[in-house]
């Protein structure tokens, strides 16, 4: 099949972990660079919350680890992000809050189908991902042992921790507390709930010291209030509320230990991974904590655990801070050279 | 004046930092023990958010540092808590959201008037407080140098940090996003907003490891969901929404550096303190961080900085975990013996 470099791929019917089938499922993507003759230069780069493929290109470019002159890099839209099958773009009876529950496993199923059936690829040099993208990278390594040579999950865990669940639940409650939400059948976005959502997110996504040192100023915001409104409120206001929540439920459910054959044991699932890995944590990340990420890495034989020395909290992996981006890029270069 | 052991004291008109005057202001309190002849056994114990005086008696008792057989302990209701002058109990034109902005300085003014005019006390052996109570303890030491012999602020800072402000702002936005809030003129409590408020609080008040280790189980909650609903939702549902928000604004505004004579310099204000102090931080507190509390303590000449070794996050100071309570009590005994 000769797919365009950027598009939406028809997956056909997609069976889900929940037991439901999503008819005519779709996956969005954008490819950078060219597949070589040996078909061994493939990098998969799934999206984090709540991004679409155009939002995370900062990691790709000439001279970077993900250099399109060298690698065939496919940025993959996760299910629910508004480009792949999502509450916002799926017809009845699976529209809006009637969209079935999805898991990170379902993303990997969809992505695997695109990669193998669509692109004819059998071998993956690297799966790299940030945050929910890291969840997908872990799952790729567990689900497709022989196929994945390397993974580089950063600022994410292989299983959502209870505290992270509580944080996400507060986002869910805040958004759905807005009566304009109308159980997902809103005509206009539930703007009040989304504003509360954005404020909660702002408090968790950066570190305490980020705010003390006013590190938002180099981003062009003169005051704290400007930053909250100009960055965080805008960040979510442009997303569909149902999509935000289906992604959030997926995140809450994430557990690589629930993969086939491991009986719910995360340790055994991660222990089965044969891919080489660099597993990175943001030093001041408040919800994907270094402690939790280090525990994941400790179960993977071929993993190196690395801490991104940053005051940017979870946003260390967002591409907004040049020093963090440089650090991550260097780690990826080392991994790809191995 | 011979005041009852528990009551509400008429302060008369109370001039506020904001420039407003609160007419017929009131302060709630409860005294434990008896004032000795020398009037030198007085302990002040102001309330934290969103407590009333009956909620924090866990620190008081026979054999404890705050032993009523030895000390005359006055538990002081902070302004806005529903017993002292508050949006919920003040007549028009200062009812509900028309209640004037208040600060921690105003609390100390009100408390000072009760203590001197009401009880005829000129000397304070100790001001001890948790969280917003710690804010009041710092302020007492700055505002009444010669009068306060010791302070023991725990799990609180002398000035609200920007990150803490953002966390509080998310609570504010979540609660006021509920249209039932009606700009403070609600007939029934804005239950949806208060539920979101509770969920946000739950995510911040404990540590990540508290949740991972399921430390809520000894409190009698079988599941995480039970704990969130049975503890956190109930905790705020019984408070008045306007009161919750006026207290929250006070917390956001807190700054001991804004005291008279220090030109906004927190360092100079804290540097002026002559009281002996033990300043305690919860090791895993996410919004009154050890780093921030240690910085406060470093500016106070007579201060000893101590970390409560606890996984209970901010709740290390709440009296719910016996080991933490024991630790705090021991520190208070050492301070009172000095």
Interface residues (C-beta under 8 A of the other chain):
Chain A: X161 X162 X163 X164 X165 X166 X167 X169 X170 X173 X174 X177 X178 X179 X192 X193 X195 X196 X199 X200 X202 X203 X204 X206 X207 X208 X209 X210 X211 X212 X214 X224 X228 X286 X287 X289 X291 X292
Chain B: X161 X162 X163 X164 X165 X166 X167 X169 X170 X173 X174 X177 X178 X179 X192 X193 X195 X196 X199 X200 X202 X203 X204 X206 X207 X208 X209 X210 X211 X212 X214 X224 X228 X286 X287 X289 X291 X292
